[in-house]
Amino acid sequence: MVQILTGLFLAMHYTSDTMTAFSSVTHICRDVNYGWLIRYLHANGASMFFICLFLHVGRGLYYGSYTFLETWNIGIILL
């Protein structure tokens, strides 16, 4: 939920043009109220999501969850 909210807020101020992308990020960090905090939360939230994802897959491999074929296939589809 935090990723969705911060992503939407950042998307309102971001421009993806190659000439202005960096300046839009600096604008978010410097000029937008608490923009630096929103960007920090979004970046660290994405990192935490992938850490949890890798831990979950690693746990499944460690405990042999791949032997349950239906469960494993559903997990791969959800990735």
DRENTORKOL-3810 file (N, C-alpha, C; in nm, 4 decimals):
REM DRENTORKOL-3810
@n.u->0.0822; n.v->-0.1188; n.w->0.0000; ca.u->0.0000; ca.v->0.0000; ca.w->0.0000; c.u->0.0875; c.v->0.1264; c.w->0.0000
@n.u->0.1942; n.v->0.1207; n.w->0.0778; ca.u->0.2852; ca.v->0.2357; ca.w->0.0831; c.u->0.3505; c.v->0.2573; c.w->-0.0531
@n.u->0.3870; n.v->0.1479; n.w->-0.1209; ca.u->0.4495; ca.v->0.1594; ca.w->-0.2522; c.u->0.3555; c.v->0.2238; c.w->-0.3530
@n.u->0.2299; n.v->0.1879; n.w->-0.3469; ca.u->0.1327; ca.v->0.2442; ca.w->-0.4410; c.u->0.1145; c.v->0.3930; c.w->-0.4156
@n.u->0.0974; n.v->0.4310; n.w->-0.2905; ca.u->0.0744; ca.v->0.5721; ca.w->-0.2581; c.u->0.1958; c.v->0.6587; c.w->-0.2899
@n.u->0.3140; n.v->0.6129; n.w->-0.2487; ca.u->0.4333; ca.v->0.6926; ca.w->-0.2772; c.u->0.4632; c.v->0.6954; c.w->-0.4263
@n.u->0.4376; n.v->0.5849; n.w->-0.4962; ca.u->0.4591; ca.v->0.5813; ca.w->-0.6406; c.u->0.3679; c.v->0.6766; c.w->-0.7146
@n.u->0.2426; n.v->0.6834; n.w->-0.6733; ca.u->0.1497; ca.v->0.7777; ca.w->-0.7363; c.u->0.1911; c.v->0.9219; c.w->-0.7102
@n.u->0.2329; n.v->0.9499; n.w->-0.5874; ca.u->0.2765; ca.v->1.0859; ca.w->-0.5554; c.u->0.4006; c.v->1.1241; c.w->-0.6361
@n.u->0.4959; n.v->1.0314; n.w->-0.6453; ca.u->0.6165; ca.v->1.0606; ca.w->-0.7224; c.u->0.5855; c.v->1.0749; c.w->-0.8712
@n.u->0.4920; n.v->0.9972; n.w->-0.9215; ca.u->0.4565; ca.v->1.0041; ca.w->-1.0637; c.u->0.3927; c.v->1.1373; c.w->-1.0998
@n.u->0.3292; n.v->1.2024; n.w->-1.0034; ca.u->0.2684; ca.v->1.3327; ca.w->-1.0313; c.u->0.3736; c.v->1.4395; c.w->-1.0597
@n.u->0.4938; n.v->1.4219; n.w->-1.0070; ca.u->0.5983; ca.v->1.5236; ca.w->-1.0218; c.u->0.7125; c.v->1.4805; c.w->-1.1128
@n.u->0.7094; n.v->1.3580; n.w->-1.1620; ca.u->0.8204; ca.v->1.3048; ca.w->-1.2417; c.u->0.7920; c.v->1.3183; c.w->-1.3906
@n.u->0.8952; n.v->1.3543; n.w->-1.4669; ca.u->0.8865; ca.v->1.3535; ca.w->-1.6127; c.u->0.9907; c.v->1.2558; c.w->-1.6655
@n.u->0.9520; n.v->1.1733; n.w->-1.7604; ca.u->1.0404; ca.v->1.0663; ca.w->-1.8070; c.u->1.1225; c.v->1.1032; c.w->-1.9302
@n.u->1.1173; n.v->1.2269; n.w->-1.9710; ca.u->1.1973; ca.v->1.2707; ca.w->-2.0850; c.u->1.3451; c.v->1.2613; c.w->-2.0491
@n.u->1.4276; n.v->1.2189; n.w->-2.1443; ca.u->1.5697; ca.v->1.1994; ca.w->-2.1157; c.u->1.6410; c.v->1.3288; c.w->-2.0784
@n.u->1.5914; n.v->1.4393; n.w->-2.1250; ca.u->1.6565; ca.v->1.5664; ca.w->-2.0954; c.u->1.6160; c.v->1.6235; c.w->-1.9596
@n.u->1.5004; n.v->1.5864; n.w->-1.9089; ca.u->1.4511; ca.v->1.6480; ca.w->-1.7851; c.u->1.4284; c.v->1.5496; c.w->-1.6709
@n.u->1.4637; n.v->1.4219; n.w->-1.6894; ca.u->1.4368; ca.v->1.3222; ca.w->-1.5855; c.u->1.5154; c.v->1.3528; c.w->-1.4577
@n.u->1.6440; n.v->1.3812; n.w->-1.4713; ca.u->1.7248; ca.v->1.4083; ca.w->-1.3529; c.u->1.6800; c.v->1.5359; c.w->-1.2828
@n.u->1.6471; n.v->1.6369; n.w->-1.3596; ca.u->1.6030; ca.v->1.7618; ca.w->-1.2972; c.u->1.4679; c.v->1.7446; c.w->-1.2287
@n.u->1.3830; n.v->1.6541; n.w->-1.2783; ca.u->1.2556; ca.v->1.6313; ca.w->-1.2093; c.u->1.2779; c.v->1.5590; c.w->-1.0772
@n.u->1.3772; n.v->1.4708; n.w->-1.0712; ca.u->1.4089; ca.v->1.4032; ca.w->-0.9447; c.u->1.4661; c.v->1.5030; c.w->-0.8449
@n.u->1.5537; n.v->1.5907; n.w->-0.8908; ca.u->1.6058; ca.v->1.6926; ca.w->-0.7994; c.u->1.4952; c.v->1.7883; c.w->-0.7559
@n.u->1.4014; n.v->1.8166; n.w->-0.8451; ca.u->1.2859; ca.v->1.9001; ca.w->-0.8085; c.u->1.2046; c.v->1.8326; c.w->-0.6982
@n.u->1.1824; n.v->1.7024; n.w->-0.7110; ca.u->1.1067; ca.v->1.6294; ca.w->-0.6084; c.u->1.1795; c.v->1.6361; c.w->-0.4751
@n.u->1.3102; n.v->1.6156; n.w->-0.4778; ca.u->1.3867; ca.v->1.6122; ca.w->-0.3524; c.u->1.4027; c.v->1.7497; c.w->-0.2886
@n.u->1.4117; n.v->1.8552; n.w->-0.3689; ca.u->1.4411; ca.v->1.9873; ca.w->-0.3138; c.u->1.3196; c.v->2.0774; c.w->-0.2976
@n.u->1.2286; n.v->2.0752; n.w->-0.3930; ca.u->1.1216; ca.v->2.1746; ca.w->-0.3951; c.u->0.9870; c.v->2.1240; c.w->-0.3454
@n.u->0.9596; n.v->1.9961; n.w->-0.3610; ca.u->0.8312; ca.v->1.9407; ca.w->-0.3177; c.u->0.8368; c.v->1.9176; c.w->-0.1670
@n.u->0.7309; n.v->1.9583; n.w->-0.0978; ca.u->0.7273; ca.v->1.9388; ca.w->0.0471; c.u->0.7357; c.v->1.7905; c.w->0.0812
@n.u->0.8365; n.v->1.7552; n.w->0.1593; ca.u->0.8640; ca.v->1.6175; ca.w->0.2011; c.u->0.8831; c.v->1.5236; c.w->0.0824
@n.u->0.9246; n.v->1.5757; n.w->-0.0306; ca.u->0.9503; ca.v->1.4928; ca.w->-0.1478; c.u->1.0665; c.v->1.3985; c.w->-0.1257
@n.u->1.1686; n.v->1.4450; n.w->-0.0553; ca.u->1.2823; ca.v->1.3594; ca.w->-0.0249; c.u->1.2393; c.v->1.2405; c.w->0.0600
@n.u->1.1465; n.v->1.2623; n.w->0.1521; ca.u->1.0985; ca.v->1.1538; ca.w->0.2383; c.u->1.0158; c.v->1.0532; c.w->0.1580
@n.u->0.9305; n.v->1.1033; n.w->0.0694; ca.u->0.8485; ca.v->1.0156; ca.w->-0.0141; c.u->0.9379; c.v->0.9305; c.w->-0.1042
@n.u->1.0396; n.v->0.9925; n.w->-0.1624; ca.u->1.1323; ca.v->0.9178; ca.w->-0.2490; c.u->1.2096; c.v->0.8140; c.w->-0.1685
@n.u->1.2527; n.v->0.8495; n.w->-0.0494; ca.u->1.3247; ca.v->0.7578; ca.w->0.0386; c.u->1.2359; c.v->0.6398; c.w->0.0771
@n.u->1.1111; n.v->0.6664; n.w->0.1143; ca.u->1.0183; ca.v->0.5588; ca.w->0.1507; c.u->0.9918; c.v->0.4664; c.w->0.0323
@n.u->0.9782; n.v->0.5244; n.w->-0.0862; ca.u->0.9500; ca.v->0.4438; ca.w->-0.2050; c.u->1.0697; c.v->0.3547; c.w->-0.2405
@n.u->1.1889; n.v->0.4097; n.w->-0.2361; ca.u->1.3087; ca.v->0.3328; ca.w->-0.2713; c.u->1.3345; c.v->0.2216; c.w->-0.1701
@n.u->1.3249; n.v->0.2535; n.w->-0.0426; ca.u->1.3496; ca.v->0.1516; ca.w->0.0590; c.u->1.2368; c.v->0.0494; c.w->0.0662
@n.u->1.1155; n.v->0.0912; n.w->0.0362; ca.u->1.0048; ca.v->-0.0038; ca.w->0.0306; c.u->1.0241; c.v->-0.1055; c.w->-0.0803
@n.u->1.0740; n.v->-0.0609; n.w->-0.1948; ca.u->1.1016; ca.v->-0.1532; ca.w->-0.3055; c.u->1.2121; c.v->-0.2511; c.w->-0.2677
@n.u->1.3140; n.v->-0.2029; n.w->-0.1995; ca.u->1.4216; ca.v->-0.2917; ca.w->-0.1558; c.u->1.3711; c.v->-0.3946; c.w->-0.0557
@n.u->1.2888; n.v->-0.3509; n.w->0.0380; ca.u->1.2336; ca.v->-0.4441; ca.w->0.1369; c.u->1.1424; c.v->-0.5474; c.w->0.0717
@n.u->1.0673; n.v->-0.5071; n.w->-0.0300; ca.u->0.9809; ca.v->-0.6013; ca.w->-0.1013; c.u->1.0640; c.v->-0.7128; c.w->-0.1634
@n.u->1.1732; n.v->-0.6774; n.w->-0.2296; ca.u->1.2548; ca.v->-0.7795; ca.w->-0.2942; c.u->1.3304; c.v->-0.8642; c.w->-0.1926
@n.u->1.3715; n.v->-0.8070; n.w->-0.0813; ca.u->1.4346; ca.v->-0.8869; ca.w->0.0238; c.u->1.3365; c.v->-0.9906; c.w->0.0760
@n.u->1.2131; n.v->-0.9492; n.w->0.1018; ca.u->1.1107; ca.v->-1.0438; ca.w->0.1483; c.u->1.0810; c.v->-1.1493; c.w->0.0428
@n.u->1.0786; n.v->-1.1094; n.w->-0.0829; ca.u->1.0539; ca.v->-1.2044; ca.w->-0.1913; c.u->1.1650; c.v->-1.3087; c.w->-0.1984
@n.u->1.2904; n.v->-1.2661; n.w->-0.1913; ca.u->1.4022; ca.v->-1.3600; ca.w->-0.1972; c.u->1.4039; c.v->-1.4511; c.w->-0.0749
@n.u->1.3724; n.v->-1.3977; n.w->0.0423; ca.u->1.3661; ca.v->-1.4817; ca.w->0.1622; c.u->1.2557; c.v->-1.5855; c.w->0.1513
@n.u->1.1432; n.v->-1.5468; n.w->0.0959; ca.u->1.0309; ca.v->-1.6387; ca.w->0.0808; c.u->1.0652; c.v->-1.7524; c.w->-0.0164
@n.u->1.1257; n.v->-1.7183; n.w->-0.1287; ca.u->1.1659; ca.v->-1.8206; ca.w->-0.2253; c.u->1.2757; c.v->-1.9087; c.w->-0.1658
@n.u->1.3699; n.v->-1.8493; n.w->-0.0962; ca.u->1.4759; ca.v->-1.9267; ca.w->-0.0317; c.u->1.4228; c.v->-2.0221; c.w->0.0732
@n.u->1.3250; n.v->-1.9778; n.w->0.1488; ca.u->1.2629; ca.v->-2.0649; ca.w->0.2485; c.u->1.1930; c.v->-2.1820; c.w->0.1813
@n.u->1.1254; n.v->-2.1538; n.w->0.0701; ca.u->1.0595; ca.v->-2.2613; ca.w->-0.0045; c.u->1.1586; c.v->-2.3628; c.w->-0.0580
@n.u->1.2729; n.v->-2.3160; n.w->-0.1050; ca.u->1.3759; ca.v->-2.4080; ca.w->-0.1529; c.u->1.4365; c.v->-2.4878; c.w->-0.0383
@n.u->1.4600; n.v->-2.4235; n.w->0.0747; ca.u->1.5209; ca.v->-2.4907; ca.w->0.1894; c.u->1.4316; c.v->-2.6012; c.w->0.2445
@n.u->1.3034; n.v->-2.5731; n.w->0.2569; ca.u->1.2109; ca.v->-2.6706; ca.w->0.3137; c.u->1.1548; c.v->-2.7672; c.w->0.2098
@n.u->1.1964; n.v->-2.7568; n.w->0.0866; ca.u->1.1533; ca.v->-2.8508; ca.w->-0.0161; c.u->1.0110; c.v->-2.8312; c.w->-0.0624
@n.u->0.9628; n.v->-2.7101; n.w->-0.0605; ca.u->0.8254; ca.v->-2.6834; ca.w->-0.1033; c.u->0.8061; c.v->-2.7058; c.w->-0.2526
@n.u->0.9159; n.v->-2.7151; n.w->-0.3261; ca.u->0.9043; ca.v->-2.7378; ca.w->-0.4698; c.u->0.8528; c.v->-2.8779; c.w->-0.5018
@n.u->0.8492; n.v->-2.9675; n.w->-0.4030; ca.u->0.7951; ca.v->-3.1016; ca.w->-0.4279; c.u->0.6436; c.v->-3.0995; c.w->-0.4436
@n.u->0.5789; n.v->-2.9968; n.w->-0.3879; ca.u->0.4350; ca.v->-2.9797; ca.w->-0.4074; c.u->0.4159; c.v->-2.9017; c.w->-0.5367
@n.u->0.3967; n.v->-2.9731; n.w->-0.6457; ca.u->0.4013; ca.v->-2.9134; ca.w->-0.7790; c.u->0.2973; c.v->-2.8040; c.w->-0.7990
@n.u->0.1752; n.v->-2.8248; n.w->-0.7517; ca.u->0.0706; ca.v->-2.7246; ca.w->-0.7720; c.u->0.1022; c.v->-2.5953; c.w->-0.6968
@n.u->0.1479; n.v->-2.6102; n.w->-0.5744; ca.u->0.1818; ca.v->-2.4928; ca.w->-0.4940; c.u->0.2982; c.v->-2.4163; c.w->-0.5569
@n.u->0.3978; n.v->-2.4882; n.w->-0.6031; ca.u->0.5137; ca.v->-2.4249; ca.w->-0.6639; c.u->0.4746; c.v->-2.3507; c.w->-0.7917
@n.u->0.3910; n.v->-2.4126; n.w->-0.8746; ca.u->0.3488; ca.v->-2.3481; ca.w->-0.9996; c.u->0.2691; c.v->-2.2211; c.w->-0.9732
@n.u->0.1826; n.v->-2.2237; n.w->-0.8745; ca.u->0.1062; ca.v->-2.1036; ca.w->-0.8406; c.u->0.1995; c.v->-1.9933; c.w->-0.7908
@n.u->0.2990; n.v->-2.0307; n.w->-0.7116; ca.u->0.3961; ca.v->-1.9321; ca.w->-0.6637; c.u->0.4758; c.v->-1.8697; c.w->-0.7761
@n.u->0.5144; n.v->-1.9485; n.w->-0.8742; ca.u->0.5888; ca.v->-1.8959; ca.w->-0.9887; c.u->0.5001; c.v->-1.8042; c.w->-1.0726
@n.u->0.3735; n.v->-1.8412; n.w->-1.0883; ca.u->0.2807; ca.v->-1.7561; ca.w->-1.1640; c.u->0.2628; c.v->-1.6218; c.w->-1.0938
@n.u->0.2574; n.v->-1.6233; n.w->-0.9615; ca.u->0.2395; ca.v->-1.4987; ca.w->-0.8869; c.u->0.3615; c.v->-1.4075; c.w->-0.8952
@n.u->0.4790; n.v->-1.4639; n.w->-0.9209; ca.u->0.5982; ca.v->-1.3803; ca.w->-0.9349; c.u->0.5818; c.v->-1.2908; c.w->-1.0547
END
